Amino acid sequence: MLEKDGVSIDYKEKVVQRLNRLEISPNENLGQHFLIDGSVINLLSNSVQQGNTVIEVGAGVGQLTEALAERTSRVIAVEIDRRYEPVLDELTTKYPLLSVIYGDVLTLDFTKLGVSSRNSGGVQIIASLPYHITEPFLKKIISFPMESATMVLGKRYADSLRAQNEDSTGFGHLTLLSQTFFDTDILAIVGKESFLPPPRTDSCVVRFIPRDEREIRTHRRDFLLSRLFRFSKSNTTVRSGLKEGLDEFEIAKQTGVSSKRERHKKSRAEIKSDLKRIINDYNRSGDSKGFVGDIGRSRDYAGPSKANLEVLGIPSPILDKPFSVLDNQELKILSRALRQS
């Protein structure tokens, strides 16, 4: 039980009452375990900066949704189970800046939510989602412009996040995913009794803060892993992903520009500069002969070196597989090779 403004809030009672009103039970096949621990709900809601927009994933009966709506101005709640619609609709009446979207968060286009750091202060994600979609959800938000994502995860995921190297307990895809794209902080361990119904294992509250893209592009291992994760859906082989990544990394080192878009922008700016130089020379001498062919050449780059994957020492059976299907042992071999290269 938690006190707010001198009023005691029994979240377990609130959840039970709402479920009874709806005459339904949580769908454990969808991973529905409702948070009823007031201290954890308080931790999650207080992690939000006032004035930010919050995207809450897994609204359920709205006990956390309500706490978030009282904390900040705008909340966009996502819920896959429309059985909770009557309760959530009542909350949208009570909180005009709360909106609810019904659907699968993994197929939801976040770019169409109408939020960005440009027009709505910061954007934060609060998620209490089924444990089995933790990894695909993190993949979904690696490029989303947000300040942070604070998530309730199964405790075994804490081992993956804490893994320091390939020999650590829990090392796997989630380890590399989180370490490549985020700085992580485990805020709390949450017991099974904090949920209704209780899950099989304890949980943890983890905050994910996106790493600066420029920092990722500075370190070859991080850059190569980021490419493998980003293109894993296209079934691109590890060999192809690493070769293109090594070439792009070499170009970035030579040009000092890290992405194709930035390189094209820089190239256009240099061509404009060369044209201006030619015009100035013509105005001085009245003759542009010999200059036109020089446009854009003065800053030509050597181009990518031939990426030699053999020096990485990665076995061909791993190189010839899509990154997404590598098992844990293959992932360890790949990770060690990239770490030592």
MOJOHU-V115387 format. One record per residue. RES is the residue in one small letter. PSI is psi as a letter, one per 30 degrees, with the letter a starting at -180 (NA if undefined). NEAR is the number of other ideal C-beta (glycine too) atoms within 8 Angstrom. Layout:
# MOJOHU-V115387
RES;PSI;NEAR
RES;PSI;NEAR
This chain:
# MOJOHU-V115387
m;k;7
l;k;10
e;k;8
k;j;6
d;h;4
g;f;4
v;k;6
s;k;6
i;j;10
d;j;7
y;e;14
k;e;8
e;e;7
k;e;11
v;e;14
v;e;9
q;e;8
r;e;12
l;e;11
n;e;7
r;e;8
l;f;11
e;h;4
i;l;6
s;l;4
p;k;11
n;j;7
e;f;8
n;f;4
l;g;8
g;g;10
q;j;10
h;j;11
f;k;11
l;k;14
i;g;11
d;j;11
g;e;10
s;e;7
v;e;13
i;e;14
n;e;10
l;e;11
l;e;17
s;e;13
n;f;7
s;f;11
v;k;13
q;k;9
q;k;7
g;f;7
n;l;14
t;k;14
v;k;15
i;j;13
e;k;15
v;j;11
g;i;12
a;e;13
g;b;15
v;g;13
g;g;13
q;e;15
l;e;15
t;e;15
e;e;11
a;e;12
l;e;15
a;f;13
e;f;7
r;e;10
t;l;13
s;e;7
r;k;10
v;k;14
i;j;14
a;k;13
v;k;15
e;k;13
i;f;9
d;j;9
r;f;6
r;f;6
y;g;13
e;e;9
p;e;8
v;e;12
l;e;15
d;e;9
e;e;8
l;e;14
t;f;11
t;e;6
k;e;8
y;j;11
p;f;4
l;g;8
l;k;14
s;l;8
v;k;14
i;k;10
y;k;8
g;l;8
d;j;6
v;f;13
l;f;8
t;f;6
l;k;10
d;j;6
f;f;9
t;f;4
k;g;5
l;f;10
g;g;3
v;k;10
s;l;7
s;f;9
r;e;4
n;g;4
s;h;11
g;b;8
g;l;11
v;k;16
q;k;16
i;k;15
i;k;17
a;k;12
s;i;11
l;l;13
p;k;8
y;e;10
h;f;5
i;g;11
t;e;13
e;e;9
p;e;8
f;e;13
l;e;14
k;e;10
k;e;10
i;g;11
i;f;12
s;g;5
f;k;9
p;j;6
m;l;12
e;e;9
s;l;11
a;k;11
t;k;14
m;k;14
v;j;12
l;l;12
g;k;10
k;f;10
r;f;8
y;f;14
a;e;13
d;e;10
s;e;13
l;e;13
r;f;9
a;k;12
q;f;4
n;a;7
e;f;8
d;f;4
s;k;11
t;k;5
g;f;13
f;k;14
g;a;10
h;e;8
l;e;12
t;e;13
l;e;12
l;e;13
s;e;13
q;f;8
t;e;12
f;f;12
f;l;11
d;k;6
t;l;11
d;j;7
i;j;11
l;e;10
a;l;8
i;k;9
v;k;12
g;l;7
k;e;10
e;f;6
s;g;10
f;l;14
l;j;10
p;l;7
p;k;8
p;l;10
r;f;4
t;l;8
d;l;8
s;l;15
c;l;15
v;k;15
v;k;14
r;k;12
f;k;13
i;k;10
p;k;9
r;l;10
d;k;6
e;e;7
r;e;7
e;e;9
i;e;13
r;f;12
t;f;7
h;k;8
r;e;9
r;e;9
d;e;12
f;e;14
l;e;14
l;e;11
s;e;12
r;e;13
l;e;13
f;e;14
r;f;8
f;g;10
s;f;11
k;f;5
s;g;5
n;g;6
t;k;9
t;l;11
v;e;15
r;e;9
s;e;8
g;e;14
l;e;16
k;e;10
e;e;10
g;e;12
l;e;13
d;e;11
e;e;12
f;e;12
e;e;11
i;e;12
a;e;12
k;e;7
q;e;9
t;f;9
g;g;5
v;k;8
s;f;7
s;l;8
k;e;6
r;e;6
e;e;9
r;e;11
h;e;8
k;e;8
k;e;10
s;e;9
r;e;8
a;e;8
e;e;11
i;e;10
k;e;8
s;e;8
d;e;12
l;e;9
k;e;8
r;e;9
i;e;13
i;e;8
n;e;8
d;e;10
y;e;11
n;e;7
r;e;6
s;f;6
g;g;5
d;j;5
s;g;8
k;k;5
g;f;6
f;e;11
v;e;8
g;f;6
d;f;10
i;k;10
g;f;10
r;f;7
s;f;7
r;g;6
d;k;5
y;l;7
a;f;4
g;l;6
p;k;9
s;l;7
k;j;4
a;j;11
n;j;5
l;f;11
e;e;5
v;f;6
l;f;9
g;g;5
i;k;12
p;k;6
s;e;6
p;f;7
i;e;12
l;e;12
d;g;8
k;l;11
p;k;10
f;e;13
s;f;7
v;g;6
l;k;12
d;l;6
n;e;7
q;e;6
e;e;11
l;e;13
k;e;10
i;e;11
l;e;12
s;e;11
r;e;9
a;e;11
l;e;12
r;e;9
q;f;5
s;NA;8
